[in-house]
């Protein structure tokens, strides 16, 4: 290396080769002789003091229901909503094809995408043609087309109330995937649990919530918001597998599934989001007159042959929704 450096210096006079200058590094001096308090006082200016301010987070239904903060663990609400449970492998299988469709998050997300895209008036050959193309694009078996078509038609044509079905809703009366962001002054699990249990019979049957205090924003997406006869409703599609028997999707049994996933909390938060939006958009807004209620459609149990299955419906009371409004704005539970 040294010879190469000298050869280089001979070719380039502007280069000078010399020995490096070594500087002796003094030994570290420790103030061992100083008492602890005197040492701290002497070096206080050298200390880094950092005070952390209030934590600001973005939360969601999933983060509150599953005991996390928005910043601590990211949640994909679509995948969580699409969760399903495998039933007893030895149970007698139902004759209803929709109950034998694939389970799991991938299929649940696939199903949500269908209801986001389709014209609600679609049916028959056009629906099946669309589903075949959709299945092919996702690498799924074409044999799924017919049971899926029966399920989609069951959802679209189910009589939700007198004169109301999704297929009969004009496009101008529905909003798909409404996004919302709710400011949260300060929200703790105990206050939210107590308020929901006070006014919602379903929440009263569930366990208390447990999540770190949230201050910041709460975000979410509502699958479908629609208007019918002057009232506004929110609707959520569920792909959950509840069992191989049609009875598992009877309205009297759906409360168990709602509590198991804390969907009661989900519709309460969504109701607050819709309530706030309506207050901003309707000049003479009145909750009792304009807020219609909540529909949760458990699609696997819904077919044209059984329109009574798979539908959970409720209407949160004004006291609950207005209480949530005040709680999110920073009011104490005793003030609500």
C-alpha positions, 0 to 999 in steps of 0.5 A, spaced: 500 500 500 505 504 501 509 503 495 503 504 491 502 511 494 509 513 493 508 511 485 502 515 485 505 521 488 511 521 483 506 521 477 502 527 481 507 532 484 501 535 488 500 529 492 504 529 498 505 522 502 506 523 510 505 519 516 499 521 520 499 525 526 497 521 532 493 525 538 493 522 544 486 521 547 485 523 554 482 518 559 475 519 561 474 523 568 469 520 572 466 524 578 466 518 582 468 522 588 462 527 588 456 525 592 450 523 587 446 529 589 452 534 587 454 530 581 446 531 578 446 538 580 453 539 576 451 535 570 443 537 570 445 542 564 448 536 560 441 532 561 436 531 556 429 532 559 423 530 554 416 531 556 411 527 552 405 531 550 398 528 550 398 522 545 393 523 539 391 517 535 386 515 530 381 509 532 376 505 529 370 500 531 375 495 530 381 498 535 375 500 540 372 493 540 378 489 540 382 493 545 387 497 541 389 504 539 389 506 532 396 507 532 398 501 536 396 496 531 393 497 524 386 494 523 383 492 516 376 493 518 374 489 512 378 483 514 375 483 521 368 484 519 369 478 514 371 473 519 368 467 520 368 460 524 368 453 522 363 449 524 363 442 527 365 438 521 361 432 523 354 436 522 349 434 517 350 439 511 344 444 509 341 443 502 342 451 502 347 452 497 349 459 500 351 456 506 356 452 503 360 457 500 367 458 502 369 461 508 374 466 511 377 473 510 378 473 502 371 471 501 368 476 505 372 481 502 370 479 495 363 479 497 363 486 499 366 488 493 360 485 489 355 489 493 360 496 492 360 495 484 353 492 482 347 495 480 341 493 485 336 492 480 341 486 476 338 479 476 338 473 472 343 472 466 346 479 467 347 477 474 350 471 473 354 473 467 357 479 472 359 474 477 362 469 472 367 475 470 368 477 477 370 470 480 375 469 474 378 475 475 379 473 483 381 466 480 375 463 484 371 456 481 366 458 476 362 453 480 361 458 485 357 462 481 350 459 482 350 459 489 353 466 489 347 468 485 342 466 489 345 469 495 346 476 492 339 475 489 336 474 496 340 480 499 337 484 494 330 482 494 329 481 501 323 485 504 326 489 509 320 492 511 313 494 507 315 496 500 323 496 502 328 492 498 335 494 496 333 492 489 327 497 489 332 503 492 333 508 486 341 510 485 339 517 488 337 514 495 343 510 496 350 512 498 355 506 498 361 506 502 360 512 506 367 514 509 367 518 516 372 521 521 369 523 527 373 528 532 374 525 539 376 530 545 377 524 550 374 517 550 375 512 555 372 505 555 369 505 562 364 511 560 363 508 553 361 501 556 356 504 561 353 509 556 351 503 551 349 499 556 344 504 559 341 505 553 342 499 548 339 492 551 344 488 546 350 491 549 347 490 556 348 482 555 355 483 553 362 484 556 365 491 558 369 494 553 377 495 554 381 500 550 386 505 551 383 512 552 382 515 545 384 522 543 384 524 536 379 521 530 375 515 529 374 513 522 370 508 518 366 506 512 359 504 512 357 499 507 351 502 505 347 509 507 340 509 504 334 514 504 327 511 504 320 515 505 324 521 508 328 517 513 335 515 513 338 508 514 345 505 515 346 497 513 352 493 513 353 486 509 356 480 513 359 474 510 360 470 517 359 463 517 354 462 523 353 454 522 350 449 517 343 450 519 338 455 516 336 456 523 342 459 525 340 465 521 334 466 524 333 473 527 332 471 534 339 467 533 343 473 530 344 477 537 349 472 539 353 473 533 352 481 533 355 480 541 360 475 539 364 480 534 361 487 538 357 489 532 353 492 537 359 497 538 359 498 530 352 500 529 352 505 535 359 508 532 356 508 525 349 511 528 353 517 531 357 518 524 350 518 520 347 522 526 352 528 525 352 528 517 344 529 517 345 534 522 350 538 518 346 536 511 338 537 513 336 544 516 330 542 520 334 535 522 330 531 528 333 524 530 326 521 531 323 524 524 329 523 520 333 517 523 330 510 520 335 505 524 340 499 522 340 493 518 345 488 518 345 483 513 348 476 514 348 474 507 349 466 507 343 465 510 339 470 505 336 466 499 329 468 495 326 462 498 327 464 506 327 472 506 326 472 513 333 469 515 339 473 516 336 480 517 338 483 524 334 490 525 334 495 530 333 502 531 338 506 537 334 511 541 336 518 541 338 518 548 344 513 546 346 517 539 346 524 543 349 521 549 355 519 544 355 525 541 356 529 547 361 524 550 365 524 543 365 532 544 368 531 551 362 531 556 363 527 562 359 521 563 355 524 569 353 530 564 350 525 558 
